[in-house]
Amino acid sequence: MVTLAGGVDERLARQIGFLVEIDKLKNVERMSVISDASRRENTAEHSWHLAMCALVLADRAGPEVDIGRAILMCLVHDIVEVDAGDTYIYAPDRSHKADAEAAAADRLFGLLPDELGAELRSLWEEYESHETPTGAFAYSIDRLQPMLLNAVTGGRTWTENGIRQSQVREKNQPIEAGSSDLWMLASGIIDTAVDEGVLAPD
């Protein structure tokens, strides 16, 4: 193995170290399957897809949403899964998630030079709280993307895990705060999935 960042300044060495560390996201498998249903997606793929969703669906965001910042949130929001792993949205026990991800944020963003680490952590925290218009939009995209994959794979992960209509509606309700148009789309997906028998009714 070649020694990285040898002979360079400390700042660059830390930046390179962080970039190598987050490559591990490619090994974090999610529950969602990719659109051809051939395999599960990984977190790095998910983050890229979210960023593209934010870019392409920017016209469905409110005028107060900073799309550039939303795209950055989409790229940064799951970096913590390098340490914490992915927690399925419909898992019966998600109580450990917040603490595990906060500890991961401390370590991973701490690898960067102070002001850069603080900037990326700020993006992550804004996404997590989803209290700003931009954070709410990024969060809504994160809820919508797995629904799209379920829609085009015949409800694959819904049927595999015995998920019901009320669960999907409850977990994805935050989409509405980010975009009323995208919530209309999501609601239509849910209704159609029930009608077509790929999502269990209540």
C-alpha positions as CSV (number, residue, x, y, z in Angstrom):
1,M,0.0,0.0,0.0
2,V,1.3,3.5,-0.9
3,T,1.6,5.9,2.0
4,L,-0.9,8.7,1.3
5,A,-0.2,12.4,1.9
6,G,3.5,11.8,2.7
7,G,5.4,15.0,2.9
8,V,2.4,17.3,2.7
9,D,1.0,19.7,5.3
10,E,-1.2,18.5,8.2
11,R,-4.3,20.1,6.8
12,L,-4.1,18.2,3.5
13,A,-3.2,15.0,5.3
14,R,-6.4,15.3,7.4
15,Q,-8.5,16.0,4.3
16,I,-7.1,13.0,2.5
17,G,-7.6,10.8,5.5
18,F,-11.2,11.8,5.8
19,L,-11.8,11.1,2.1
20,V,-10.3,7.7,2.4
21,E,-12.3,7.0,5.5
22,I,-15.7,7.8,3.9
23,D,-15.0,5.5,1.1
24,K,-16.2,2.9,3.6
25,L,-19.8,4.1,2.8
26,K,-19.6,1.9,-0.3
27,N,-19.6,-1.1,2.0
28,V,-22.7,-0.1,4.0
29,E,-25.6,-2.0,2.6
30,R,-29.1,-0.5,2.8
31,M,-32.4,-2.3,2.8
32,S,-33.5,-0.7,-0.5
33,V,-32.8,-2.5,-3.8
34,I,-31.7,-0.7,-6.9
35,S,-34.2,-0.1,-9.7
36,D,-33.5,-3.4,-11.6
37,A,-34.0,-5.3,-8.3
38,S,-30.7,-7.1,-8.8
39,R,-29.1,-6.1,-5.5
40,R,-29.3,-3.8,-2.5
41,E,-28.0,-0.3,-2.8
42,N,-25.1,0.9,-0.6
43,T,-25.1,4.2,1.3
44,A,-22.7,5.9,-1.1
45,E,-25.0,5.2,-4.0
46,H,-28.0,6.4,-2.0
47,S,-26.2,9.7,-1.1
48,W,-25.4,10.3,-4.8
49,H,-28.9,9.5,-5.9
50,L,-30.3,11.9,-3.2
51,A,-28.1,14.7,-4.4
52,M,-29.4,14.1,-8.0
53,C,-33.0,14.0,-6.7
54,A,-32.5,17.4,-5.1
55,L,-31.0,18.8,-8.2
56,V,-33.6,17.5,-10.6
57,L,-36.6,18.2,-8.3
58,A,-35.4,21.7,-7.3
59,D,-38.5,23.2,-8.9
60,R,-40.7,21.4,-6.4
61,A,-39.0,23.2,-3.5
62,G,-40.2,26.4,-2.0
63,P,-38.5,29.7,-3.0
64,E,-36.8,29.9,0.4
65,V,-34.9,26.6,-0.1
66,D,-31.2,26.9,-1.0
67,I,-30.9,24.0,-3.5
68,G,-27.1,24.1,-3.5
69,R,-27.1,23.6,0.3
70,A,-29.7,20.9,0.1
71,I,-27.5,19.0,-2.4
72,L,-24.6,19.3,0.1
73,M,-26.8,17.9,2.8
74,C,-27.8,15.0,0.7
75,L,-24.1,14.2,0.1
76,V,-23.2,14.6,3.8
77,H,-26.3,13.3,5.7
78,D,-25.3,9.6,5.9
79,I,-21.5,9.9,6.3
80,V,-22.1,8.8,10.0
81,E,-23.1,5.4,8.7
82,V,-19.4,4.6,8.2
83,D,-19.5,3.9,12.0
84,A,-23.2,3.6,12.8
85,G,-24.4,1.5,9.9
86,D,-27.8,1.9,8.3
87,T,-30.9,1.5,10.4
88,Y,-34.0,0.4,8.5
89,I,-36.7,3.0,8.6
90,Y,-39.3,0.4,9.6
91,A,-37.1,-1.3,12.2
92,P,-39.1,-2.0,15.4
93,D,-36.3,-0.6,17.6
94,R,-34.5,2.6,16.4
95,S,-33.7,3.8,19.9
96,H,-29.9,3.4,19.5
97,K,-29.8,5.4,16.2
98,A,-29.4,8.9,17.5
99,D,-26.6,8.2,20.0
100,A,-24.7,5.9,17.6
101,E,-24.9,8.6,14.8
102,A,-23.9,11.4,17.2
103,A,-20.8,9.5,18.3
104,A,-20.0,8.8,14.6
105,A,-20.3,12.4,13.8
106,D,-17.9,13.3,16.5
107,R,-15.3,11.0,15.2
108,L,-15.7,11.4,11.4
109,F,-16.1,15.1,11.2
110,G,-13.4,15.4,13.8
111,L,-11.0,13.9,11.2
112,L,-11.2,17.1,9.2
113,P,-9.5,20.5,10.0
114,D,-11.6,22.3,12.5
115,E,-13.5,24.8,10.4
116,L,-14.2,22.3,7.6
117,G,-15.3,19.6,10.0
118,A,-17.6,22.1,11.7
119,E,-19.1,23.1,8.3
120,L,-19.9,19.5,7.4
121,R,-21.3,18.8,10.8
122,S,-23.5,21.9,10.5
123,L,-24.9,20.5,7.3
124,W,-25.6,17.1,9.0
125,E,-27.2,18.7,12.0
126,E,-29.5,20.9,9.8
127,Y,-30.6,17.8,7.9
128,E,-31.2,15.9,11.1
129,S,-33.3,18.6,12.7
130,H,-35.1,19.4,9.3
131,E,-36.4,22.6,10.9
132,T,-35.2,25.0,8.2
133,P,-36.9,25.0,4.7
134,T,-33.7,23.7,3.2
135,G,-33.3,20.9,5.8
136,A,-36.9,20.0,5.4
137,F,-36.5,19.7,1.6
138,A,-33.4,17.5,1.9
139,Y,-35.1,15.3,4.5
140,S,-38.2,14.9,2.2
141,I,-36.0,13.8,-0.6
142,D,-34.4,11.2,1.7
143,R,-37.9,9.8,2.5
144,L,-39.0,9.9,-1.2
145,Q,-36.0,8.1,-2.8
146,P,-36.6,4.7,-1.1
147,M,-40.3,5.0,-2.0
148,L,-39.4,5.4,-5.7
149,L,-37.2,2.3,-5.6
150,N,-40.1,0.3,-3.9
151,A,-42.5,1.6,-6.6
152,V,-40.4,0.4,-9.5
153,T,-39.4,-3.0,-7.9
154,G,-43.0,-4.1,-7.1
155,G,-42.8,-3.1,-3.4
156,R,-39.8,-5.3,-2.9
157,T,-38.7,-4.3,0.6
158,W,-42.3,-3.6,1.7
159,T,-43.4,-7.1,0.9
160,E,-40.2,-8.7,2.2
161,N,-40.7,-7.1,5.6
162,G,-44.5,-7.2,5.9
163,I,-44.8,-3.4,5.9
164,R,-48.3,-2.0,5.9
165,Q,-49.9,1.1,4.4
166,S,-50.2,3.0,7.7
167,Q,-46.4,2.5,8.4
168,V,-45.4,3.9,5.1
169,R,-47.7,6.9,5.4
170,E,-46.6,7.6,8.9
171,K,-42.8,7.3,8.2
172,N,-43.1,9.4,5.0
173,Q,-45.3,12.1,6.3
174,P,-42.3,14.5,6.7
175,I,-42.2,14.7,2.9
176,E,-45.1,17.1,3.1
177,A,-43.1,19.7,5.1
178,G,-40.4,19.7,2.4
179,S,-42.7,19.8,-0.6
180,S,-46.4,19.6,-1.0
181,D,-45.9,18.4,-4.6
182,L,-43.7,15.6,-3.6
183,W,-46.1,14.6,-0.8
184,M,-48.9,14.3,-3.4
185,L,-46.6,12.1,-5.5
186,A,-45.7,9.9,-2.4
187,S,-49.4,9.6,-1.4
188,G,-50.2,8.5,-4.9
189,I,-47.5,5.9,-4.8
190,I,-48.9,4.5,-1.5
191,D,-52.4,4.4,-2.8
192,T,-51.4,2.7,-6.1
193,A,-49.2,0.2,-4.3
194,V,-52.1,-0.8,-2.1
195,D,-54.5,-1.1,-5.1
196,E,-51.9,-3.2,-7.0
197,G,-51.3,-5.5,-4.0
198,V,-47.7,-4.7,-3.4
199,L,-48.3,-2.9,-0.1
200,A,-50.5,-4.4,2.6
201,P,-53.6,-2.4,3.5
202,D,-54.4,-1.7,7.2
